[in-house]
Amino acid sequence: MEEWTITAGLASLPGALDRVAAALQRLGAPAKAVQEVELAVDEAVTNIILYGYGDAGGRISLSCEKTEKGVVVEIRDAAPAFDPTAASAPNLEGGADERPIGGLGIHLMRKMTDAVLYEHREGENVLRLVKHFER
């Protein structure tokens, strides 16, 4: 398992995504899975930075772990509790200018991974993005 912590700021995001991609490659993830998980992590971490911590700042811990079927990326933060798995699916009907703003990041996380799991544990949000590899 590979694990690291970043400062919750948009400037930290590119480096965090590079580390996630490199870790997934070392864990044997196919290129398509790396791209999909990287997009899901981008959405999750961006939401934590912008909406979880806001101007308060904080830390975000990430880890990548190989499983029997693929990989799991775990993202932990101490921002106010928020369960993205409880968010309803966005309305995708009509043009982009007709839809309300927001909600697509969580939708993308769900589409790019095989499971999005959440729990609030010991004062932290713990988000697990599960990706299975095609055989």
N, CA, C and O of each residue as an XYZ file, in Angstrom:
540
protein
N       0.850     -1.179      0.000
C       0.000      0.000      0.000
C       0.890      1.235      0.000
O       1.914      1.281      0.682
N       0.485      2.225     -0.772
C       1.171      3.509     -0.805
C       0.254      4.543     -0.180
O      -0.951      4.550     -0.429
N       0.836      5.421      0.637
C       0.030      6.385      1.381
C       0.781      7.706      1.489
O       2.002      7.717      1.648
N       0.053      8.828      1.404
C       0.652     10.147      1.557
C      -0.422     11.160      1.928
O      -1.616     10.877      1.833
N       0.016     12.346      2.352
C      -0.892     13.412      2.767
C      -0.542     14.678      2.006
O       0.631     14.982      1.788
N      -1.590     15.424      1.599
C      -1.390     16.692      0.905
C      -2.100     17.800      1.668
O      -2.983     17.543      2.487
N      -1.704     19.020      1.390
C      -2.404     20.195      1.897
C      -3.655     20.379      1.048
O      -3.608     20.229     -0.172
N      -4.768     20.702      1.687
C      -6.040     20.860      0.978
C      -6.072     22.210      0.261
O      -6.647     23.180      0.754
N      -5.453     22.247     -0.892
C      -5.451     23.431     -1.739
C      -5.364     22.988     -3.187
O      -4.771     21.952     -3.487
N      -5.949     23.761     -4.085
C      -5.955     23.371     -5.493
C      -4.544     23.242     -6.061
O      -4.331     22.493     -7.014
N      -3.583     23.958     -5.491
C      -2.204     23.858     -5.961
C      -1.618     22.465     -5.703
O      -0.689     22.048     -6.395
N      -2.153     21.749     -4.717
C      -1.668     20.401     -4.388
C      -2.258     19.325     -5.293
O      -1.750     18.205     -5.337
N      -3.315     19.655     -6.006
C      -4.053     18.654     -6.782
C      -3.236     17.992     -7.897
O      -3.234     16.764     -7.970
N      -2.542     18.734     -8.768
C      -1.799     18.058     -9.839
C      -0.766     17.049     -9.323
O      -0.649     15.952     -9.870
N      -0.030     17.406     -8.293
C       0.952     16.478     -7.730
C       0.299     15.244     -7.131
O       0.815     14.134     -7.258
N      -0.844     15.444     -6.475
C      -1.561     14.311     -5.887
C      -2.044     13.355     -6.976
O      -1.953     12.137     -6.827
N      -2.558     13.916     -8.068
C      -3.042     13.073     -9.168
C      -1.892     12.328     -9.839
O      -2.043     11.170    -10.227
N      -0.741     12.993     -9.977
C       0.434     12.317    -10.532
C       0.841     11.137     -9.653
O       1.176     10.066    -10.160
N       0.811     11.334     -8.330
C       1.183     10.254     -7.410
C       0.188      9.104     -7.479
O       0.580      7.937     -7.441
N      -1.104      9.430     -7.580
C      -2.121      8.384     -7.696
C      -1.878      7.569     -8.971
O      -1.864      6.339     -8.932
N      -1.689      8.252    -10.089
C      -1.477      7.553    -11.358
C      -0.236      6.667    -11.289
O      -0.273      5.518    -11.731
N       0.857      7.184    -10.741
C       2.089      6.404    -10.640
C       1.902      5.197     -9.727
O       2.379      4.105    -10.034
N       1.205      5.393     -8.601
C       0.969      4.288     -7.667
C       0.115      3.211     -8.321
O       0.397      2.022     -8.178
N      -0.928      3.620     -9.039
C      -1.794      2.646     -9.706
C      -1.031      1.869    -10.775
O      -1.242      0.667    -10.937
N      -0.160      2.539    -11.493
C       0.656      1.851    -12.494
C       1.564      0.825    -11.826
O       1.696     -0.297    -12.314
N       2.193      1.204    -10.704
C       3.057      0.257     -9.986
C       2.260     -0.930     -9.457
O       2.792     -2.032     -9.324
N       0.976     -0.701     -9.154
C       0.125     -1.776     -8.636
C      -0.467     -2.633     -9.761
O      -1.232     -3.560     -9.496
N      -0.121     -2.330    -10.999
C      -0.545     -3.164    -12.115
C      -1.849     -2.763    -12.777
O      -2.418     -3.551    -13.531
N      -2.337     -1.561    -12.516
C      -3.591     -1.132    -13.130
C      -3.389     -0.869    -14.617
O      -2.401     -0.242    -15.000
N      -4.304     -1.337    -15.459
C      -4.238     -1.023    -16.885
C      -4.419      0.481    -17.106
O      -4.980      1.174    -16.257
N      -3.948      0.975    -18.235
C      -3.988      2.413    -18.532
C      -5.396      2.993    -18.418
O      -5.573      4.078    -17.864
N      -6.396      2.287    -18.935
C      -7.775      2.792    -18.873
C      -8.241      2.927    -17.425
O      -8.887      3.915    -17.076
N      -7.925      1.957    -16.589
C      -8.308      2.019    -15.173
C      -7.605      3.178    -14.476
O      -8.202      3.860    -13.643
N      -6.338      3.400    -14.814
C      -5.594      4.524    -14.223
C      -6.286      5.834    -14.565
O      -6.481      6.674    -13.687
N      -6.659      6.022    -15.824
C      -7.322      7.258    -16.248
C      -8.664      7.447    -15.540
O      -8.981      8.546    -15.084
N      -9.446      6.376    -15.453
C     -10.766      6.475    -14.825
C     -10.660      6.774    -13.333
O     -11.388      7.620    -12.813
N      -9.758      6.085    -12.651
C      -9.595      6.325    -11.214
C      -9.020      7.707    -10.975
O      -9.428      8.389    -10.035
N      -8.089      8.129    -11.799
C      -7.511      9.469    -11.657
C      -8.599     10.541    -11.776
O      -8.590     11.513    -11.021
N      -9.533     10.374    -12.715
C     -10.642     11.316    -12.867
C     -11.531     11.309    -11.624
O     -11.936     12.368    -11.145
N     -11.833     10.123    -11.103
C     -12.669     10.020     -9.902
C     -11.982     10.677     -8.703
O     -12.629     11.382     -7.928
N     -10.681     10.451     -8.549
C      -9.927     11.058     -7.445
C      -9.900     12.576     -7.615
O     -10.061     13.310     -6.640
N      -9.700     13.046     -8.834
C      -9.706     14.481     -9.117
C     -11.017     15.103     -8.633
O     -11.005     16.125     -7.946
N     -12.129     14.495     -8.985
C     -13.439     15.022     -8.572
C     -13.593     15.002     -7.058
O     -14.047     15.981     -6.466
N     -13.219     13.896     -6.431
C     -13.375     13.771     -4.977
C     -12.519     14.786     -4.239
O     -13.013     15.480     -3.350
N     -11.250     14.882     -4.592
C     -10.338     15.781     -3.886
C     -10.712     17.239     -4.141
O     -10.647     18.063     -3.228
N     -11.101     17.562     -5.371
C     -11.544     18.933     -5.666
C     -12.742     19.305     -4.814
O     -12.800     20.411     -4.277
N     -13.706     18.391     -4.681
C     -14.885     18.670     -3.844
C     -14.496     18.862     -2.386
O     -15.041     19.735     -1.711
N     -13.567     18.063     -1.896
C     -13.114     18.204     -0.505
C     -12.478     19.575     -0.310
O     -12.762     20.268      0.667
N     -11.619     19.958     -1.243
C     -10.927     21.247     -1.134
C     -11.912     22.405     -1.188
O     -11.884     23.283     -0.326
N     -12.786     22.413     -2.198
C     -13.678     23.555     -2.414
C     -14.859     23.613     -1.458
O     -15.206     24.683     -0.958
N     -15.477     22.460     -1.204
C     -16.717     22.461     -0.433
C     -16.561     21.922      0.979
O     -17.299     22.317      1.882
N     -15.606     21.024      1.175
C     -15.391     20.480      2.510
C     -14.637     21.455      3.396
O     -15.133     21.882      4.438
N     -13.439     21.798      2.969
C     -12.609     22.712      3.756
C     -12.864     24.174      3.421
O     -12.787     25.029      4.303
N     -13.165     24.477      2.164
C     -13.340     25.870      1.764
C     -12.083     26.659      2.064
O     -10.976     26.224      1.745
N     -12.253     27.816      2.676
C     -11.110     28.666      3.016
C     -10.399     28.227      4.284
O      -9.342     28.765      4.614
N     -10.960     27.260      5.000
C     -10.386     26.842      6.292
C      -9.070     26.089      6.123
O      -8.231     26.097      7.024
N      -8.885     25.438      4.974
C      -7.675     24.647      4.767
C      -7.682     23.390      5.610
O      -8.540     23.218      6.476
N      -6.740     22.527      5.361
C      -6.650     21.272      6.098
C      -5.753     20.309      5.362
O      -4.947     20.704      4.519
N      -5.900     19.054      5.687
C      -5.079     18.002      5.077
C      -5.990     16.928      4.493
O      -7.104     16.700      4.964
N      -5.477     16.281      3.454
C      -6.165     15.164      2.809
C      -5.150     14.037      2.691
O      -4.053     14.228      2.165
N      -5.525     12.863      3.184
C      -4.664     11.684      3.093
C      -5.197     10.776      1.998
O      -6.404     10.561      1.884
N      -4.286     10.247      1.198
C      -4.645      9.335      0.124
C      -3.828      8.062      0.253
O      -2.678      8.090      0.692
N      -4.425      6.962     -0.127
C      -3.685      5.698     -0.192
C      -4.210      4.881     -1.362
O      -5.380      4.976     -1.732
N      -3.323      4.076     -1.936
C      -3.663      3.182     -3.035
C      -3.253      1.780     -2.622
O      -2.140      1.553     -2.148
N      -4.168      0.851     -2.809
C      -3.914     -0.522     -2.381
C      -4.421     -1.491     -3.441
O      -5.501     -1.305     -4.000
N      -3.642     -2.512     -3.708
C      -4.040     -3.568     -4.638
C      -4.971     -4.527     -3.904
O      -4.757     -4.846     -2.735
N      -5.998     -4.977     -4.601
C      -6.918     -5.978     -4.063
C      -6.891     -7.187     -4.997
O      -6.214     -7.183     -6.025
N      -7.626     -8.195     -4.625
C      -7.698     -9.399     -5.457
C      -8.253     -9.088     -6.848
O      -7.841     -9.696     -7.836
N      -9.191     -8.136     -6.920
C      -9.852     -7.834     -8.190
C      -9.355     -6.561     -8.871
O      -9.674     -6.324    -10.036
N      -8.587     -5.748     -8.168
C      -8.150     -4.483     -8.759
C      -7.434     -3.612     -7.744
O      -6.441     -4.023     -7.145
N      -7.956     -2.388     -7.554
C      -7.343     -1.443     -6.622
C      -8.423     -0.693     -5.840
O      -9.585     -0.622     -6.239
N      -7.987     -0.138     -4.713
C      -8.828      0.754     -3.923
C      -8.007      1.994     -3.616
O      -6.872      1.899     -3.150
N      -8.587      3.156     -3.878
C      -7.988      4.420     -3.460
C      -8.831      4.930     -2.308
O     -10.044      5.103     -2.433
N      -8.172      5.166     -1.184
C      -8.866      5.693     -0.010
C      -8.462      7.145      0.173
O      -7.283      7.491      0.107
N      -9.462      7.988      0.404
C      -9.253      9.419      0.597
C      -9.860      9.782      1.952
O     -11.041      9.539      2.197
N      -9.036     10.368      2.833
C      -9.498     10.736      4.177
C      -9.294     12.228      4.407
O      -8.276     12.801      4.018
N     -10.285     12.844      5.049
C     -10.172     14.265      5.385
C     -10.944     14.534      6.664
O     -11.790     13.740      7.075
N     -10.639     15.668      7.290
C     -11.292     16.055      8.540
C     -12.250     17.227      8.346
O     -12.579     17.926      9.305
N     -12.695     17.442      7.120
C     -13.699     18.474      6.838
C     -15.033     18.033      7.442
O     -15.156     16.886      7.872
N     -16.037     18.917      7.484
C     -17.345     18.486      7.979
C     -17.837     17.238      7.252
O     -17.578     17.060      6.061
N     -18.539     16.388      7.969
C     -19.017     15.120      7.407
C     -19.870     15.370      6.166
O     -20.748     16.233      6.153
N     -19.587     14.591      5.126
C     -20.379     14.625      3.898
C     -20.316     13.249      3.257
O     -19.233     12.729      2.988
N     -21.473     12.669      3.017
C     -21.571     11.340      2.426
C     -21.959     11.464      0.957
O     -23.135     11.662      0.654
N     -20.998     11.353      0.037
C     -21.343     11.474     -1.379
C     -22.199     10.321     -1.882
O     -22.871     10.459     -2.904
N     -22.192      9.197     -1.194
C     -23.006      8.070     -1.641
C     -24.491      8.333     -1.414
O     -25.336      7.657     -2.001
N     -24.816      9.307     -0.570
C     -26.213      9.637     -0.300
C     -26.762     10.672     -1.286
O     -27.963     10.941     -1.303
N     -25.880     11.250     -2.106
C     -26.323     12.258     -3.069
C     -27.152     11.598     -4.160
O     -26.823     10.510     -4.632
N     -28.226     12.262     -4.553
C     -29.068     11.707     -5.611
C     -28.388     11.900     -6.965
O     -27.538     12.774     -7.135
N     -28.778     11.079     -7.905
C     -28.232     11.171     -9.257
C     -28.665     12.497     -9.873
O     -29.791     12.944     -9.654
N     -27.781     13.129    -10.641
C     -28.154     14.408    -11.253
C     -29.127     14.207    -12.402
O     -29.190     13.137    -13.006
N     -29.875     15.244    -12.687
C     -30.777     15.233    -13.832
C     -29.935     15.541    -15.067
O     -29.404     16.644    -15.197
N     -29.813     14.586    -15.959
C     -28.990     14.757    -17.153
C     -29.828     15.095    -18.383
O     -29.307     15.137    -19.498
N     -31.113     15.335    -18.187
C     -32.004     15.687    -19.291
C     -31.781     17.143    -19.686
O     -31.447     17.978    -18.845
N     -31.965     17.440    -20.960
C     -31.844     18.804    -21.452
C     -30.400     19.225    -21.639
O     -29.473     18.463    -21.364
N     -30.225     20.436    -22.106
C     -28.896     20.975    -22.355
C     -28.201     21.386    -21.069
O     -28.836     21.537    -20.025
N     -26.902     21.562    -21.154
C     -26.102     21.928    -19.986
C     -26.563     23.251    -19.388
O     -26.523     23.426    -18.171
N     -27.003     24.189    -20.234
C     -27.438     25.491    -19.724
C     -28.801     25.425    -19.042
O     -29.201     26.382    -18.380
N     -29.523     24.314    -19.191
C     -30.843     24.154    -18.582
C     -30.787     23.411    -17.249
O     -31.749     23.442    -16.481
N     -29.661     22.740    -16.970
C     -29.546     21.939    -15.758
C     -28.975     22.765    -14.621
O     -28.226     23.713    -14.857
N     -29.326     22.409    -13.367
C     -28.718     23.111    -12.235
C     -27.226     22.802    -12.148
O     -26.779     21.734    -12.565
N     -26.472     23.734    -11.609
C     -25.028     23.562    -11.456
C     -24.762     22.577    -10.332
O     -25.448     22.576     -9.310
N     -23.750     21.736    -10.538
C     -23.321     20.816     -9.479
C     -23.867     19.416     -9.662
O     -24.790     19.172    -10.440
N     -23.261     18.503     -8.914
C     -23.716     17.125     -8.886
C     -23.049     16.202     -9.889
O     -23.174     14.982     -9.778
N     -22.346     16.754    -10.860
C     -21.737     15.898    -11.876
C     -20.465     15.221    -11.380
O     -20.117     14.143    -11.862
N     -19.761     15.833    -10.422
C     -18.543     15.224     -9.896
C     -18.822     13.883     -9.237
O     -18.106     12.911     -9.480
N     -19.839     13.822     -8.421
C     -20.201     12.572     -7.756
C     -20.679     11.565     -8.799
O     -20.372     10.376     -8.702
N     -21.420     12.030     -9.783
C     -21.879     11.168    -10.873
C     -20.674     10.555    -11.592
O     -20.663      9.356    -11.871
N     -19.663     11.371    -11.891
C     -18.456     10.872    -12.558
C     -17.707      9.867    -11.686
O     -17.200      8.866    -12.192
N     -17.632     10.126    -10.386
C     -16.977      9.163     -9.488
C     -17.665      7.807     -9.583
O     -17.002      6.772     -9.645
N     -18.988      7.815     -9.594
C     -19.749      6.568     -9.686
C     -19.534      5.865    -11.018
O     -19.420      4.640    -11.065
N     -19.477      6.635    -12.099
C     -19.331      6.058    -13.436
C     -17.918      5.526    -13.690
O     -17.748      4.553    -14.425
N     -16.920      6.146    -13.097
C     -15.528      5.783    -13.362
C     -15.013      4.647    -12.476
O     -13.938      4.103    -12.728
N     -15.772      4.289    -11.443
C     -15.340      3.238    -10.523
C     -16.414      2.165    -10.413
O     -17.535      2.331    -10.893
N     -16.047      1.067     -9.774
C     -17.009     -0.020     -9.569
C     -17.783      0.143     -8.268
O     -18.863     -0.426     -8.110
N     -17.236      0.917     -7.338
C     -17.939      1.184     -6.084
C     -17.376      2.452     -5.460
O     -16.173      2.709     -5.511
N     -18.276      3.241     -4.869
C     -17.902      4.413     -4.083
C     -18.455      4.155     -2.689
O     -19.669      4.103     -2.496
N     -17.565      3.994     -1.722
C     -17.954      3.647     -0.361
C     -17.564      4.778      0.579
O     -16.499      5.378      0.434
N     -18.436      5.066      1.544
C     -18.174      6.164      2.477
C     -18.478      5.734      3.901
O     -19.416      4.980      4.161
N     -17.662      6.234      4.809
C     -17.996      6.145      6.228
C     -17.359      7.326      6.939
O     -16.350      7.872      6.493
N     -17.970      7.709      8.052
C     -17.395      8.749      8.903
C     -16.831      8.023     10.098
O     -17.572      7.432     10.884
N     -15.489      8.065     10.241
C     -14.810      7.265     11.253
C     -13.809      8.126     12.000
O     -12.942      8.759     11.399
N     -13.941      8.142     13.321
C     -13.010      8.850     14.202
C     -12.807     10.296     13.760
O     -11.679     10.788     13.720
N     -13.906     10.973     13.429
C     -13.854     12.376     13.049
C     -13.385     12.642     11.634
O     -13.126     13.789     11.272
N     -13.273     11.602     10.830
C     -12.814     11.769      9.455
C     -13.829     11.223      8.455
O     -14.526     10.243      8.719
N     -13.892     11.878      7.308
C     -14.580     11.327      6.147
C     -13.634     10.322      5.523
O     -12.466     10.635      5.289
N     -14.111      9.131      5.251
C     -13.295      8.099      4.613
C     -14.044      7.660      3.355
O     -15.102      7.034      3.424
N     -13.463      8.006      2.204
C     -14.052      7.676      0.916
C     -13.169      6.638      0.240
O     -11.959      6.824      0.108
N     -13.788      5.544     -0.184
C     -13.042      4.472     -0.853
C     -13.577      4.326     -2.275
O     -14.765      4.085     -2.489
N     -12.673      4.479     -3.237
C     -12.999      4.314     -4.647
C     -12.443      2.974     -5.103
O     -11.229      2.767     -5.106
N     -13.324      2.070     -5.485
C     -12.957      0.694     -5.829
C     -12.992      0.545     -7.342
O     -13.970      0.916     -7.990
N     -11.912     -0.002     -7.900
C     -11.863     -0.226     -9.345
C     -11.397     -1.647     -9.607
O     -10.314     -2.044     -9.177
N     -12.229     -2.420    -10.323
C     -11.869     -3.781    -10.714
C     -11.258     -3.733    -12.107
O     -11.647     -2.919    -12.945
N     -10.295     -4.619    -12.338
C      -9.667     -4.700    -13.652
C     -10.426     -5.717    -14.485
O     -10.869     -6.751    -13.985
N     -10.567     -5.400    -15.770
C     -11.186     -6.359    -16.689
C     -10.205     -7.490    -16.942
O      -8.998     -7.271    -17.055
N     -10.729     -8.678    -17.029
C      -9.854     -9.843    -17.251
C     -10.019    -10.344    -18.658
O      -9.373    -11.317    -19.046
